[in-house]
């Protein structure tokens, strides 16, 4: 399965290089058949002004000032914009279409947007101004212990290390008074708008996404290593054949020996999923036969039914690398994780149920960057922001 960045590269080659190589032609045609909206975009590439606007938009949304210097294709395209605006010889129109088509392909994919409708500028400046001031919280992470103590953790540390002595990722102790904690059960709670990680006593690393909770012992005793998860987490489990690692959620149990995998199990969602990156896990739900997962497979539990499917695992773990990735995901479904990350209550008008997002955008940026992606998807999308409440309407 091809990554999004590979597809971007193919599209740049398709519209710029002449003659086209047969392999690229086949890949582009195949991808177009799989994604009709993209095929439609390709057929619409006659409106040069639209692509000129796309190039300017891409340039304004670039998150990295050095990004353009590292992409000679885009650099050349943007250098041509001023010349195109000042001089438009009739004999050059056909030749310029190739350049402008490349602008469209690059802008669409790199900004993280599949255009399903004609170009439309973003919402009113006042709405965008409010959106740019909305950032992830990055605070409020707490550690609760079975002896009744609750500790507000320093968010700037990013994580804690569990063992005989509790400490932050930089090695500093969790308790300044050198308080000792013995054999406690612990609950790490990460609120909306934050993320955090913990290194368990056996060396296993767990990254918790926003609005998630992990319950685990200070030290593992007995014949198993057992933790309970609510929400979403990425696990890198330390192998130990003598002591299997077990993750329990509301709907499923995951038996692990040593592997990397993602678990998405929010109680407010209508489905949960285990996505395996490497190694092997066994997923069990009550009343059904357990399923063994292999790399690039996902076990989905919906309405108490367990199904296994092949997936592109990158799409399900990019949150750990501070990125939103959407692969033709509905606006309604995307709103759940966007709202969870920015601590927003997002309502999507049912009339927008057929709008899908495609691409990626950095999670550490303000909500305005995500809003631009959403608004450009369809000219009929309107946005209202009141405090922490956001409404998308037709």
N, C-alpha and C positions, 0 to 999 in steps of 0.2 A: 504494500500500500504506500502510495507516494505522500511525502510530507507537503505541506502548503508551500514551503520555500522552494521545493523542487518544481512545483507547478508554476510558480511565479517565473522561475528561470526558463521553463519551457515556453511560456507565453511571450517572454521578451524575445527569445530566439525566433519564435513563429512570426512575429510581426516585423522584425528588423532584418533578419538574415535572408538573403536571396542568393541562390535558390534554397528552398527549404529542404532539409534532409527528410527522408521518408519516415524514419522512426518518430521524429517530432510531429510530423503531420498525422501519423496514426494516433499518437498519444493525445494530441489536441482534439482530434475528432472523437475519440473514445470518451474523453472527459466531457466534451460537449454533449454527447448523447446521454451521459449519466446525469448531467446537470443542465436541464433545458434552459434555465434562466441564464446560464453562462453562454449557451449557444445563441440565445436571443441577443445578448449583449454583443457578441461577435458579429452578428448580422446587422446590428444597428450602427456599426462603425463608419458612418458617413457624415456624422455631425461633428465637424472639426472644432467648432466653438465649444462644444461640450467637453472635449478632451483637453482643450486649452484650460478650461476652468478646472478640470480634474488635476492637471499638472500643478496649477497654482495651489489647489487645496492640499495636495500631497506635500508640497514644499512647506506650507504653513503648519502642517501637522507633524512634520519630522521631529521625533523626540531626541535624536542624536545629531548635534551640529556637524559631526564628522561623517555622518552616514552617507551624505551625498558624495563626498570625496572618495569614498570606497566603492562607489558604483559608477563606473565610467559611462554606462549606458544612460542612466538617469541624468548624469551631469551634462552629457551632450544634449539630451532632450530639453532640459531646462534652459540651457544656453541658447537654444533656438527659439524660445518663446518670444522674446522681444523682437527678433527678426521677423517672426511670423506675423506679429501684430502690426509691424510697420510696413512690411512689403509682402504682398500676396499675389505674385505673378500667376496668371492663368495657367501657364505651362508647368508650374511646379505643384499644382494642387494634388495631382495623383501621387507624386513622390512624397509630399508632406503627409499624406494620409497614413503612410506606413509609420512615420514618426509619431503622429498623433495617436494612432492605434496603440503603439507601445506605451505612450503616456497613460492611456486609459487602463491598459492591462496592469501596469505597475501600480498606478494609484489605487485601483480597485483592490488589488490583493494586499499590498503592503500596508495601506491604511487599515485593512482588515474589513473590507466591505464588498459584497457582491451586489451590484446595482440591479435591482429588479424593476425600477421605474426610471423615467427620465430624470436628469440632474436637477437637484433641488438644494438650495442653500440651507444652512442650518437655521434653527429657530431664532426668535427675536434675541437681540443682544442682552436684554435684561435677564432672560431665562438662562442664557449661556453664562452670564456673569455669576449668577447664583450657583450654577453647576460647577464652575471652576473653583469655587470655594469649598466644595464638598470633597473631603479627603478621607481615606481610611483612618480609623481612630488610633490604632496602634497602642492601645492601653487597655487596662481593665482585666488583664490576665490574672487569675488567682489560683493558689494551691491550697486545697483544704486537706487536713489530716484527721485521722481517726481519733486523735486526742482532743479534737475540738478547735485546734488552731487554724486560722485562715491567714494566708500571707498574700499581700498584693505584690506581684512580681514586677520587676523593672523591665518594661517592654523593650528598652533599647538593647538589652542583653540578647534577646531573641530566643534564648533557651536555657534550660537547667539540666544538671547532671545528678542522677539519683545514685545513691549508694550508702555506705555507712555515714558519710558526711554529705549533706545537700549543698550544692554550690551552683553558681551561674556558669555559663559557658566560658567566661573569661577566667574561671578558677576562683573567683571571690566567693566567700561563704554566703549562704542564704540568710543566716542569722548572725548579726554582728556580735551578739553576746555569746557566741560559741555554743549555743543550745544544741544538745544532742537529741536526735530523734531515733527511736528504736522500733524496728519492725512495724511501722505504721502503714496503714492503707491510705493511699493518696488519691486525690481527684484533682486533675489539672483542667481548669475551665477556661476556655478561650471565647470571649464574647464576639458579637457581630463587629466587623470592622478590624479584626486583628487576626494574627496567626502566631504560632509559637511551636517550639519543639522541645522534646525531652529525650535524654539518653537514659534508658532504664538500667537497672543494676547489672544486667547481663551484657550490656553494650549495645543492645537493640536501640535503634534511633526511630523516633516517631514524630512526624510533623503534623500538627493539628491545624486544620483550616478554621475559618471563622464559624462561630456558633457551634463549637464542638467541645466534647468532654471525654477525657480518658481517665478511667479508674484503674489503678495498678498498685502492687505492693512495693514497699521500699526495697525489700529483697525477696527473691523467689525461693520458696521452700516447697518441699514435696516433690512429686514426680512430674509436674507440669509448670509452665509459665503462662499464667492466665491473666488477661486484661479485658476490660469492658469498654466499648466505644459507643458514643452517641455523636452523630455528625459525620465528619469526613477526616480521614487521616491517611498519610502515606507511611508505610512501614519498611524499614530495612532491618530484618531480623537476623540476629547472630545465631549461627547454626549450633545445635547441641542435640545430638541424636538421643541422648539419655533423658532429655527433658523437653518434650514438644512444646511449641509456642501456640497458644490458642487465643483467638480474638472472638469475643462474643458481642453481638449487637441484638437489637430487638427481634430481628427477623432471621438471623442466621448465625452459624458458628463456622469459623475458619481455622483449620488445623494446619500448622506450618512447621517445617523443620529448619529452614533457613532460606530466605528469599526476599524479593522486593515486590511490593504490591500496594494498591490503593483501595481503600474501602470508603464508599459513600453510603451513609446510612442515616440520613436525617429523618427523624420521626414525622416531620411535616410533609415529606415527599411521598408520592404514591408508589415509588419503587426504590430499591437499594441495589448497589452493584459492587462487585469485587473485581478489580482489573489487575491481571498479573503481568508484571514487567519481566521478571526472571525467576527461575526456580520452579517450584511446584507447590500448590496448596489444594486442600480438600474443603469444599464448601457444602455445608449441610443445612437443611431446613426441616422442620417437623413434618413427618408424614411422607417424605419423599426420599428417594435414593440419593446419597451423596454424590457430588460431581467433582472429578479431578480437573484442575485447570493447568494448562500449559502456557508458556509465554505468548503474549498477544491474544489471550482469551479473556473473556469477561463473563462472570456469572451474574445474572440479573434476577432479582426476586420482585415480582409484581403480582399483587393479589394472591400472595402465598404460593405462587408457582415459581419454580426455579428453572431458568433456561440459560444455556451457554452459547456464546457467539464469539466470532473473531472480530477484533477491533484494532484500530490504530491507537496504541496505548498513549502516544504523545498527547492526544486530545484530552486525556483524563488525568494527566499528572502535571500539566503546565502550570496549574495554580501554585504548585510547590516552587516553581521557578519564577513566580511573580508575573504571571501572564494569564490573560483571559484568551481562550481559543474557542471559536465557534465554527462548527462544521455543519452548515445548514441547520442550525438549531433554532427552534421557534423563539420568537420574541417573548412569548409567555413563559417558556421554560428558562430562557436566559435571565429573565427578570428576577428569578429566585436567587441565583447566585450573585448577580450584580447587587441586588438589594442587601443580601447578607454581608457582602464585603464592604459596602459603603454605609451600612447601617441605615438603609432606607426602606420605607414601606412603599413598594411599587405596585401600582394597579395598571393592568393592561386591558384596554377595551376589547371585548370579545370580537369586535369587528376587525381587529388586527391579528386574528389568530393565524392567518396565512402568511404573515411576514416572517422571514427567516434570515438569520445572520450568518455570515461566512467570513472567517478571518481571525485576526488577533489584535490585542491592544494591551499595553503594559498595565498591570494591576496597581502599581504604586502611583500612577498618575491620578489626577483629579477626575471626578465624575464627568466633567465636561468632555474629556476625550472619548469616553464610552458613549456619551450622548450624541456626539457628532456621528459616530458610526451608526447608531440607531436611527437618527433623524434622516440621514442620507439614504436609508434603505427604501423609503417610500415618501413621495411628495405629500401624501395625505396625513402623515403622522404629526400630531400636535402634542406639545408637552406643557404640563403645568407642574410647578414646584412650589410647595407650601411647607416650609420647615423641613421635616424629614419625610414628607409625603410627596411622591412623584406619580403623575398620571400620564399615561400615553393614550391618546384619543385619536379618532379618525376625523 
